[in-house]
């Protein structure tokens, strides 16, 4: 995910934090300190409220991380590579290099996350019960103030919030885990991934609009601006994610069986790493209208250079700067002419590339860009519609 900072690895999986997480962490910490702990435990000191608020925010995201780790570890057990886990404003996301290939795999990948959150919540509740003798958790109690200690108070929040996360994620609104479980069931019954995705995405969008409506209601009925905005934004996210997934699956289906060779630009031009940036701009970008080109020494690709690489270099330095200084260095992502076009497009999107070299038996045979894929799809759609009109009986 763009805008993410790597913070470490767990079980070989890279863990990152998106910049939006900082906003969520601050908002949750302040809300807990002033609202939750301030309301339930007014006898605590102000310092205790703030420490408990931000410590609980940390523990909340630890729970989210464990939730996502469960998804990722099951995915790896089922043979799906996991690129990373990213914490962001709405929780966390496991970045898979491939999508589940069967409804059974998707079911177990999806269900293990909420089960993990539920297990964390139940464990915290058992410890809470042993320490307090109280069955109910603070958020479910009407009486205030509560006379529990600092550690016990935080434990009560951890128990409740993880159980709440489990319940929320089990809602059948795609792309929540419950929505993915629902899709896997429909997929199993129908045998069609596209159909099941369309149904699950539609329900996901209904939930999304429901959250938006709930946010508006809470604002006008209770004047709770922060909660209203938070709920409404979750609704917008569900709406957007559900529609994005639907389009992605439809695109994958549309490109099924299509090879890179059918859409690539057959061009084996390269430039030398010793070429000056001025010559690159004049002879390649301006004269040949190319936006990017492989950099090679003999038959070996040593990098890629694009218009965006040149932008960061002051124009007065173009004549004295070789291409090797600004080019993108190995590892350079490449694809084969025989590769699935959908998989190649996913590679381009995953690494935010504009184009990738197409290599066959160690030799450059062309380039594949986003524009190539779009042009191919438009032409295919146009020819397909024409065939439909021609074949229709008079």
N, C-alpha and C positions, 0 to 999 in steps of 0.2 A: 504494500500500500504506500502511495506517495506520501511524503511528509512524515515518515516514520523514523524513529531513532532506535537502533539496535541496543538492547540492554544485556543480552547474554543468550545462553543456550541451555535447554533442558531436554535431556534424553536425545540430544542431537538435533533438536528443533530450535531454530532461531526465534527468539522472543523480541518483539519490537513494541514501541509505544508511539502512537500517532499523536501529533500535536493537539488534536481535539481532546485527547484524554486529559490533558492538563486542565482544560476548562471544566470538564466533568468532575475531575478530582477536587478542584477548588470549590465548585458549586455544591457538591455532595458534602464535603467537609464542613463548609459554612452552615449548610442547612441542618446537618446533624448536630453541630455544636449549639446553634441558636434555637433550633426547633425541637428536635427529638430529645437530646440530653438536657437541654435547658428546661424543657417542659416536664419531663418525667423525673428529673433529678435536680430540682432547684436548690437542694441543700448542698450540692457539690459546689466547689469554688469555680469561678469563671475560667481559671486556667485548666481545671479538670474537664470542663465542658469542651474547650477547644482541643485539648489533647485527645480526648475520647472521640470527638468528631472526626478529626483527621486520621487517627489510628483506625477507626472503624471504616473510613473510606479506603484505606490501604487494604484492610482485611476483606472488604467487599470485592476489590479487584483481584485479590489473591484467589478468592472463590471463583471469580470469573475465569481466571487463568487456569485453574484446575479443571473447570468445566470444559474449556477449549482443549486442554491437554488430553482429556478423556476422548473427545472427538478425534483428535489427531492420532493418538496411539491406536485406537481401533482402526482408523483408516490405514495406518501403516501395517497393522496385523493383516488387513485384507488386501495388501499389496499396492495401496495407493500412496505415492510419494507426497510428503507434506513439506512445503517450502518454508513456512513460518507461521507464527501466531502473532497477531497484532492486537493490542488493546487500544480501543478508541472510544469516542464519546458515548456510544451505545453499548459498550461492553467489550466484546472481543470477537475475533474472527480467525478461523483456521484457514490458511491459504493453501489449498490443495492444487497440485499440478494437474490432476485429472479428476473428473467427476466419477461417482459410483457407476459401475456398469450393470448393476442389477438391483432390483427393489430390496432384496434381502440385505445387501451391503449398506444401502442407504438407511434402512430401518435401524440397524444396530449402531451405525455411526451417529444417527440423530438422537436415538433414545438414551444413549449412554451419558450425554451431557446433562440433561435434567436429572437423571438418576444420581449422578455425581453430586450435583447441587443439593438434592434431597438428602443424600447420605451425610454431607457436611452439616446441613441444617439439623438433622436428627441427632448427630453426634453432639453438636453444641447444645441442643435442647436437653439431652440426657445429662450432660454435665451441669447445665443450668438447674435442672430439677434436683439433682443430687446436692447442689450447693444451696438452693433456696427453699426446696420443698414445695415450690409453686409450679403447678401444671401449666398455667397460662403464661404467655410471653408479654413483655411490656406493651407492645403495640396493640395487643388484644385486650388490654386491661383498661377499664374506665377510671379507676381510682388514681389520683395523683395527690401528692408526690409519692414516689416509691423509695423505700429505704433499703436499697441494695448498694453494695460497694462498687468501686470503680471497675474492677476486672469483671465482676458478675454482670454489671450493667452492659458492658461491651459484649459479653458473651450472649446476652439476651438478644441484642441487635443482630449478631452474626447468625444465630439460630433462625430468627424470623426472616432475615433478608435472603438467606440461601433457600429456605423453603419457598419464599415468594418467587425467587428466580426460577425455581423448578416448576412451579405452577404456571407462571407467566410463559415460560418457554414451551410448555406443553399445549398452549393454545394452538388450534389448528390453522393459524394464519401464516402462510408462507411468506418469508423464508425462516420463520421461527422453527425451532426443532420440532414442535408439534405439527407444523405445516409440512415439514419434510417427512415425518412419520406418516402423515395422511397421504402425501404424494406417493410414498413407497407402497402403501396399501392399494391405492387406486391403480398404480403402475402394475402391481402384481395381478390385480383383477382384470385390468384392460389389456395388459401386455403392450401398452403404448406409452412411451415416456412423454411425448409431446402432448397427448391428450391429458395425461395425469398432471403435467406441469401447468397446462392452461386452467384446469379445474382448481388446482391448489393455489395458483397465482390469483385467480379471481376471488377466491375466499380470502386470501391474504390482503387483497386490495379492499375488500369489504371491512376487514378488521382495521386496516389503515384508516379508512374514512370514519370508522366508528371511534377510533382514538382521537381523531381530529375533532369530531363532534363533541366528544366527552371533554376535551380540553376547552373548547369554546363555552360549553355549559358551565364548567367549573369556574371559568373566569367571570362570567356574568352572574352566576348564582352565588358564588362564595367569595369572589374577588381574589382568589388565590392565583396571582399572576405567575409565579415561578412554576408551581405544579401544572397549571394550565398549559403554559408554553412547553414544558417538558413532555407532557403527554401528547400534545399536538405534534411536536417535532418527531416523536416516536412514530406517530401515525403517518407523517410524511415519509419517513424513512421506510416503513413497511410497504407503503404504496410504491415507492420508487424501486425498492429492492425486488419486490414481487414482479413488477413489470419488466425490470432489467433481466431477471432470470428467465422469464417467459421468452423474451426476445433472443436471449443467448441460446436457449435450447432450440428455438425455431431456426436460428441461424445454423446451428450445428446440424440439424436435420436437413436443412436446405443444402448444406455443403457435403453431406455424407457421400462418400465415394469419389469426391472430386480431389484430384491430385494437384500439388503445387505446380507441376509442369503446365497445367492448363491455364493458370492465371499469371504466372511469372513473366517478367520482362526479360526476354532473351538478350542479354547484353553482358559481355565479358570484359568490358573496359575496366581498367584499373589505373591507379596513379602510383608513382614512386613515393616512398616516404621522404625522399630528399627534395621533391618538388617544392617550390616556394608557394606560400599561401596566395600570393598575388597571381601567380600563374594558374593555380587551382581555380581561383575565382573567375579569372578571364576566360580560360580555355575550357573549363568544365561546367561551372555553375551558370555563366552567362551565355557562352557560345553554344553549349550543348543542352542547355536548360535542365541540367541534372541537379538534384537537390542533395544527393549523397552518392558516394562512390567508394568501392573497396580500395584499400591501400595494400599493395603487394610487392614482395621482393621475389622476382622470378615467378614461380607458380604458387608460392605460399602467401596466404592472406595474413597480413600482420596488423590489420586494423580497419576501421571505417572512419570516413570523414564526411561531415555534412555541413549544410549551411549554418545550422545552429552552433557548430563548433567554431566557425569563423566569427560569429557575432561577438563573442567574448574577447576577441583580439583587436586592439586598436589598429585602425587602418594604416597608420604610419609604420607599423611593424610588419605588414604583410610581405614586403619585398625581402626582408631579412629572416623571416621565420619559416622553417621547413614544415611540411605537413605532419611529420612525425611528432612535432611538439604539441599539436592540437587534436590529433586523431584519437578516437576511442580505441584503446588497446585491448589485446586479448585478455580474457576469453571473449571472442566474437561469436555471438549466437548465429548458427547457420541451420539451414534446412536442406533436405534432399528433394529432387524433382518428384520422387515417388511418395513423399510424405503426404499425409492427409492435409488438405487445405485448411480445414477447421482447426486442426492441432497447430498448424503454423500460425494462423491468425491469433490463437490463444497465446502463443509464445510472444508474438509482437505486442499484444496487449499487456501481458504479464510483466514484461520488462520495459514497457513504454518505448518501444522502438518504432521508428518510421519505416524501416525496411530491414530485411535480412538477406545476406548473400545465399544463393542457392548453389550448393556444391555437390558434385557427383564424382565419386572415385578420386577425391582429393583435388579436383579441378573446378574452378569457378565456371558455372554455366549460365548464370543469370542473377537477377535480383527480384525479390518479392516485397512489395510495399503495401501499405494500407490502400493506397489509391488503386493499385493493381487489383486487389480483392474487390473493392467497391465497383470498379469498372467491369470486372468479370461478372459480378452478380447482376448489375444493371443490364448488361448485354444478354445474360442468360434469361432474365425475367422477360425482357423485351421479345426475344426470340420465342420463348415459351408461350407468351400471350398471342403472338402472331400465329403459331402453330394451332393454338386453340381456335382462332377465328377461321383459319383456312379449313380445318378439319370439320367444322360445324356444317351439317347438311343445310342446303338451301331450302 
